[in-house]
Amino acid sequence: MPPLLPILEQQVDQLRAVEGLDDLLVSELSKVSEDVRQLIDDIADQDGNENERKSMATSRKSSKRGATTAYTGYEGPAIDMVAVRSAQKRVAMMMCVCELEEEHIALLGDVQDALEQKTTCNVAIDQVCSDECEGVIAKRHEEHLDLAKEVTQYLEKQSASLCKDACQTCDFYERVGKAVEANHKNISDMDEAMEDDLFDIKEDQRVRNEDTEEELRQECHNTRHAADADALEIAFANVIKLLTVVEDQYRDYQLTARNKAEEHPVNDDNEAVRFDGVVRELFGLDGEEGETYVVGDGASRVVRLDLSELVKAVLAYEEPKAEEEPKVAIEGEEEEEDEEEEEPEVNWYAEGFVLSMVYIDRLGMRLSPLNVHRLLITAVCVASKFLDDSFYPNSFYAQLGGIPLEELNRLEVEFLFSLNFSLHVSPSEYDRYYAGLRLRSAS
């Protein structure tokens, strides 16, 4: 046991024994004495454990033959010098406090009272906050839990919907791919079958022709080497007969080959019609031949768009004139004549249609029965907004074209970005397109 700790304990006890000390100082000295005693007890416990370990180590070493012992330095119990110095500093600090003047001691007492009051106020405030806010906080916590649950359910629903849409999209493109693959396979099979049939017809003709030509060569030989006029006449008649057979064979070959060859375009057209029907069914379209296209959006209405008639109707359209209100003549007042020339009326419908044709050409897309309807409706909608500040809303064009409003809005945005918002048309370009449409409608 180091002698420092017992001496420190003895000094603290002597200070406590002094009469007339402040109660706070006595209380702090008692705490320091308890801390020093705790350090002494801990060292005593460590010392006992260390002696036990040393005795066990000595017994192990003595059991080994030729074992020697050597001094390795201090092996006593560890001392917490930080705790020892802390106790010393606390004693020294309290001794210094005892030497302060009465004014400073009173000030420290006031500070201690203020701290105690502050502690009491904090406890009261914490209690009030707990009583007043605990229910509100618990309610907010429940609301947050309910909100988190609803958000989780919504996200799960959206995730399931997105997964379902993705699966439907993949299934749709898979069916489109299979339809295209089947179309290519059918066309390839038809081409191969036609080539095989024509080759077989050609081979049959070649075999028959070889036999007939062999007989013809023999009769020609008989004609050249006829013994008399009767033999010559007979051989010549046989030659004529065989030539007629050859001609009939060639005519039959030509007719058969032509009939077989004419079947290929018919089969190809049938396959195209079949594939067109499959594509229209996949894309939800219903169509007719010619320039009339039927587009259904799942609703009960169906829109028929006749391009040629629509062009003629738009170019020839004239906006009806509003009826003039009858003027009441007032006696003694002369009518003022308007000397200003009236501006020619502009056919905004025709101009919008011409601009829509310009925009479609600028896109550079290939028109087909699957895209002409939506392209024309979108182009007319954009052109009308570019020409006039007063225009119909998209819902009007969506109802007119028979397509959903959301789809028309999306098509309008994609249309503008594809044009890079280049909507201006020069007068020369407009005149060129207008003249072309006029010429086409007149023809």
C-alpha positions in Angstrom: 0.0 0.0 0.0 1.6 3.4 -1.0 1.9 5.7 2.0 0.4 8.6 0.1 -3.2 7.5 0.5 -3.2 6.8 4.3 -1.6 10.2 4.8 -4.2 11.9 2.6 -7.0 10.2 4.5 -5.5 11.2 7.9 -5.2 14.9 6.7 -8.9 14.9 5.5 -10.0 13.4 8.8 -8.1 16.0 10.8 -9.7 18.8 8.7 -13.1 17.4 9.4 -12.4 17.4 13.1 -11.8 21.2 13.2 -14.8 23.0 14.9 -16.7 25.9 13.3 -16.3 24.8 9.7 -19.0 25.5 7.2 -21.5 22.8 6.6 -20.8 22.7 2.9 -17.1 22.3 3.6 -17.7 19.5 6.0 -20.0 17.7 3.5 -17.3 18.0 0.7 -14.6 16.8 3.1 -16.7 13.8 3.9 -17.1 13.0 0.2 -13.4 13.3 -0.3 -12.8 11.0 2.6 -15.1 8.4 1.2 -13.4 8.6 -2.2 -10.0 8.1 -0.6 -11.3 5.2 1.4 -12.7 3.6 -1.8 -9.3 4.0 -3.5 -7.6 2.3 -0.5 -10.1 -0.6 -0.6 -9.6 -1.1 -4.3 -5.8 -1.2 -3.9 -6.2 -3.7 -1.1 -8.3 -5.9 -3.3 -5.9 -5.7 -6.2 -3.0 -6.4 -3.8 -4.7 -9.6 -2.6 -5.4 -10.8 -6.2 -1.9 -10.0 -7.2 -0.3 -12.0 -4.3 -2.5 -15.0 -5.3 -1.3 -14.8 -8.9 2.3 -14.5 -7.8 2.0 -17.6 -5.7 0.6 -19.6 -8.6 3.3 -18.3 -10.9 6.0 -19.3 -8.4 4.6 -22.8 -8.1 4.6 -23.2 -11.9 8.1 -22.0 -12.2 9.4 -24.3 -9.4 7.9 -27.3 -11.2 10.1 -26.6 -14.3 13.5 -28.1 -14.4 16.3 -25.6 -14.4 13.9 -22.6 -14.0 15.5 -19.4 -12.8 13.8 -16.2 -11.5 14.8 -12.7 -12.4 13.7 -9.3 -11.2 11.3 -7.6 -13.7 10.6 -4.3 -11.9 7.6 -3.1 -9.8 4.8 -5.6 -9.9 2.5 -4.1 -7.3 -1.2 -3.2 -7.7 -2.1 -0.4 -10.1 -2.9 3.0 -8.5 -5.4 5.4 -10.1 -3.3 8.5 -9.8 -5.9 10.6 -11.6 -8.4 9.9 -8.8 -5.7 10.6 -6.2 -4.8 14.0 -7.7 -8.5 14.8 -8.1 -9.0 14.2 -4.3 -6.0 16.4 -3.5 -7.1 19.2 -5.7 -10.6 19.1 -4.2 -9.1 19.4 -0.7 -6.8 22.2 -1.7 -9.6 24.0 -3.4 -11.9 23.8 -0.4 -9.0 25.1 1.8 -8.7 28.1 -0.5 -12.4 28.7 -0.4 -12.2 28.8 3.4 -9.6 31.6 3.2 -11.9 33.8 1.0 -13.5 36.9 2.4 -17.0 36.9 3.7 -18.2 38.9 0.7 -17.0 36.3 -1.7 -18.3 33.5 0.4 -21.8 35.2 0.5 -21.6 35.7 -3.3 -20.9 32.0 -3.8 -23.8 31.2 -1.5 -26.1 33.3 -3.6 -24.8 31.6 -6.8 -25.5 28.3 -5.2 -29.1 29.4 -4.2 -29.7 30.7 -7.7 -28.5 27.4 -9.2 -30.8 25.5 -6.9 -33.7 27.8 -7.9 -32.8 27.3 -11.6 -32.8 23.6 -11.1 -36.2 23.7 -9.4 -37.6 25.9 -12.2 -36.3 23.5 -14.8 -37.9 20.6 -13.1 -41.2 22.5 -12.9 -41.0 23.5 -16.5 -40.2 20.0 -17.6 -43.2 18.7 -15.7 -45.5 21.3 -17.2 -44.2 20.5 -20.8 -44.6 16.8 -20.1 -48.2 17.3 -18.9 -49.2 19.8 -21.6 -47.4 18.4 -24.6 -47.2 14.6 -24.0 -50.7 14.0 -25.3 -50.2 16.2 -28.4 -46.9 14.6 -29.1 -48.5 11.1 -28.8 -51.3 12.2 -31.1 -48.9 13.5 -33.6 -46.9 10.3 -33.4 -50.0 8.3 -34.1 -50.9 10.6 -37.0 -47.4 10.1 -38.4 -47.7 6.3 -38.1 -51.1 6.4 -39.8 -49.6 8.6 -42.6 -46.6 6.3 -43.0 -49.0 3.4 -43.2 -51.1 5.1 -45.9 -48.0 6.1 -47.8 -46.7 2.6 -47.6 -50.0 1.1 -48.9 -50.1 3.7 -51.7 -46.5 3.0 -52.7 -47.3 -0.8 -52.6 -50.3 -0.2 -54.8 -48.4 2.0 -57.2 -45.6 -0.6 -57.3 -48.1 -3.3 -58.1 -49.7 -1.2 -60.7 -46.3 -0.3 -62.3 -45.4 -4.0 -62.3 -48.7 -4.9 -63.9 -48.3 -2.2 -66.5 -44.7 -3.3 -67.2 -45.9 -6.9 -67.6 -48.7 -5.8 -69.9 -46.2 -3.7 -72.0 -43.8 -6.6 -72.2 -46.6 -9.0 -73.2 -47.8 -6.5 -75.8 -44.4 -6.1 -77.4 -43.9 -9.9 -77.2 -47.2 -10.4 -79.1 -46.2 -7.7 -81.6 -42.8 -9.4 -82.1 -44.4 -12.8 -82.6 -46.9 -11.3 -85.1 -44.0 -9.7 -87.1 -42.0 -12.9 -86.9 -45.0 -14.9 -88.1 -45.5 -12.5 -90.9 -41.9 -12.8 -92.0 -42.0 -16.6 -91.8 -45.2 -16.7 -93.8 -43.8 -14.5 -96.5 -40.6 -16.5 -96.6 -42.5 -19.8 -96.8 -44.7 -18.4 -99.6 -41.6 -17.3 -101.6 -39.9 -20.7 -101.1 -43.1 -22.6 -102.1 -43.5 -20.4 -105.2 -39.9 -21.0 -106.2 -40.3 -24.7 -105.7 -43.5 -24.9 -107.7 -42.1 -22.9 -110.6 -38.9 -25.0 -110.6 -41.0 -28.2 -110.7 -43.1 -26.9 -113.6 -39.9 -25.9 -115.5 -38.4 -29.4 -114.8 -41.6 -31.2 -116.1 -41.5 -29.0 -119.2 -37.8 -29.8 -119.7 -38.3 -33.6 -119.5 -41.3 -33.5 -121.9 -39.4 -31.3 -124.3 -36.4 -33.6 -124.4 -38.5 -36.6 -125.4 -40.3 -34.6 -128.1 -37.2 -33.0 -129.4 -35.6 -36.5 -129.8 -38.5 -37.7 -131.9 -38.4 -34.4 -133.9 -34.7 -34.9 -134.7 -35.4 -38.5 -135.9 -38.3 -37.3 -138.2 -36.1 -34.5 -139.5 -33.4 -37.2 -140.3 -36.1 -39.2 -142.1 -37.1 -36.2 -144.1 -33.6 -35.5 -145.3 -33.1 -39.2 -146.2 -36.5 -40.0 -147.7 -36.3 -42.6 -150.5 -39.2 -41.3 -152.5 -41.9 -38.6 -152.5 -44.3 -40.7 -150.5 -41.7 -41.2 -147.7 -40.9 -37.5 -147.8 -44.5 -36.6 -147.4 -45.0 -38.9 -144.5 -41.8 -37.7 -142.7 -42.7 -34.1 -143.3 -46.2 -34.6 -141.9 -44.7 -36.2 -138.8 -42.4 -33.2 -138.4 -45.3 -30.8 -138.6 -47.2 -32.9 -136.1 -44.3 -32.9 -133.6 -43.8 -29.2 -134.0 -47.5 -28.7 -133.1 -46.9 -30.9 -130.0 -43.9 -28.8 -129.1 -45.9 -25.6 -129.5 -48.8 -27.0 -127.4 -46.3 -28.0 -124.7 -44.8 -24.6 -124.6 -48.2 -22.9 -124.5 -49.3 -25.3 -121.7 -46.0 -24.5 -119.8 -46.5 -20.8 -120.2 -50.1 -20.9 -119.0 -49.3 -23.1 -116.0 -46.3 -21.0 -115.0 -48.3 -17.8 -115.4 -51.2 -19.0 -113.3 -48.9 -20.2 -110.6 -46.9 -16.9 -110.7 -50.2 -14.9 -110.4 -51.0 -16.8 -107.2 -48.0 -15.2 -105.4 -49.2 -11.6 -105.4 -52.7 -12.8 -104.2 -51.2 -14.8 -101.4 -48.9 -11.9 -100.5 -51.8 -9.5 -100.4 -53.8 -11.9 -98.3 -50.9 -12.2 -95.9 -50.6 -8.4 -95.8 -54.3 -8.0 -95.0 -54.0 -10.7 -92.3 -51.0 -9.0 -90.8 -52.7 -5.6 -91.0 -55.7 -7.0 -89.1 -53.4 -8.4 -86.5 -51.6 -5.1 -86.0 -54.8 -3.1 -85.9 -56.1 -5.5 -83.3 -52.9 -5.2 -81.2 -53.0 -1.4 -81.4 -56.7 -1.1 -80.9 -57.4 0.2 -84.4 -60.2 -0.6 -86.8 -59.7 0.4 -90.4 -61.2 0.3 -93.9 -59.6 0.4 -97.3 -58.7 3.5 -99.2 -58.2 6.9 -97.6 -60.8 6.4 -94.9 -59.4 5.4 -91.5 -61.4 4.4 -88.5 -59.8 5.1 -85.1 -61.4 3.9 -81.9 -60.2 5.0 -78.4 -62.2 2.4 -76.5 -65.3 4.6 -76.3 -68.5 4.1 -78.2 -67.8 6.8 -80.9 -65.7 6.1 -84.0 -64.2 8.8 -86.2 -63.9 8.5 -90.0 -61.3 10.7 -91.6 -61.5 11.0 -95.4 -58.4 12.9 -96.3 -59.3 14.0 -99.9 -62.7 15.2 -98.9 -61.3 16.9 -95.8 -58.7 18.8 -97.8 -61.3 20.0 -100.3 -63.7 21.0 -97.6 -61.1 22.9 -95.6 -59.7 24.8 -98.6 -63.1 25.7 -99.8 -64.5 26.7 -96.4 -65.7 30.2 -95.9 -66.7 31.4 -92.5 -70.4 32.5 -92.4 -70.9 36.2 -92.2 -72.8 37.5 -89.2 -76.1 39.2 -90.0 -75.9 43.0 -89.8 -78.3 44.6 -87.4 -80.7 47.0 -89.1 -79.8 50.6 -88.6 -82.5 53.0 -87.5 -82.4 56.2 -89.4 -82.7 59.3 -87.2 -84.2 62.4 -88.8 -81.7 65.2 -89.3 -78.7 62.8 -89.0 -76.8 61.8 -92.1 -75.2 58.3 -92.4 -71.4 58.4 -92.3 -69.8 56.5 -95.1 -66.9 54.4 -94.3 -64.3 55.3 -96.8 -61.7 52.8 -95.5 -61.3 49.7 -97.6 -62.3 46.6 -95.9 -59.5 44.1 -95.3 -59.9 40.8 -97.1 -61.1 38.0 -94.9 -58.6 35.5 -94.0 -59.5 31.8 -94.1 -57.8 30.8 -90.9 -59.0 27.2 -91.3 -57.2 26.9 -94.7 -54.1 28.5 -93.3 -54.0 26.3 -90.3 -54.3 23.2 -92.6 -51.5 24.4 -94.8 -49.3 25.0 -91.9 -50.1 21.6 -90.5 -48.9 20.1 -93.8 -45.7 22.1 -93.6 -45.1 20.8 -90.0 -45.8 17.2 -91.0 -43.2 17.4 -93.8 -40.7 19.0 -91.5 -41.0 16.0 -89.2 -39.8 13.7 -92.0 -42.0 10.9 -90.9 -43.4 8.3 -93.2 -47.2 8.5 -93.2 -49.2 5.3 -92.8 -52.7 4.3 -91.8 -51.4 3.9 -88.2 -50.1 7.4 -87.7 -51.8 9.8 -90.2 -54.9 10.4 -88.0 -53.0 11.5 -84.9 -50.4 13.4 -86.8 -53.0 15.5 -88.6 -55.0 16.2 -85.5 -51.9 17.2 -83.5 -50.6 19.4 -86.4 -53.9 21.2 -86.8 -54.1 21.8 -83.1 -50.5 23.3 -83.0 -51.1 25.4 -86.2 -54.3 26.9 -84.8 -52.6 28.0 -81.6 -49.6 29.5 -83.6 -51.9 31.5 -85.9 -54.5 32.9 -83.5 -54.5 34.0 -79.9 -58.1 32.8 -79.6 -58.3 29.1 -80.3 -60.2 26.0 -79.2 -58.9 24.0 -76.2 -57.3 20.6 -76.6 -60.5 18.9 -75.4 -62.3 20.2 -78.5 -59.7 18.7 -80.8 -59.6 15.5 -78.8 -63.3 15.1 -79.1 -63.2 16.0 -82.8 -60.4 13.5 -83.5 -61.8 10.8 -81.2 -58.7 10.4 -79.1 -58.2 10.8 -75.3 -57.3 14.3 -74.1 -54.2 13.0 -72.2 -52.9 11.4 -75.4 -53.4 14.6 -77.4 -51.5 16.6 -74.8 -48.7 14.2 -74.9 -48.7 14.1 -78.7 -48.6 18.0 -78.8 -45.5 18.1 -76.5 -43.7 15.5 -78.5 -44.7 17.2 -81.8 -43.3 20.5 -80.6 -40.0 19.0 -79.4 -39.6 17.0 -82.6 -40.0 20.3 -84.5 -37.6 22.0 -82.1 -40.4 24.6 -81.7 -39.7 25.8 -85.3 -43.3 26.8 -86.2 -42.6 29.9 -88.4 -43.4 29.4 -92.1 -42.1 31.9 -94.7 -44.6 33.4 -97.2 -42.8 31.6 -100.1 -43.0 28.3 -98.4 -46.7 28.9 -97.5 -47.6 29.8 -101.1 -45.8 26.7 -102.4 -47.7 24.4 -100.1 -51.0 26.2 -100.7 -50.7 26.0 -104.5 -49.8 22.3 -104.2 -52.8 21.6 -102.1 -55.1 23.6 -104.4 -53.7 21.7 -107.4 -54.2 18.4 -105.7 -57.7 19.1 -104.6 -58.6 20.3 -108.1 -57.3 17.1 -109.7 
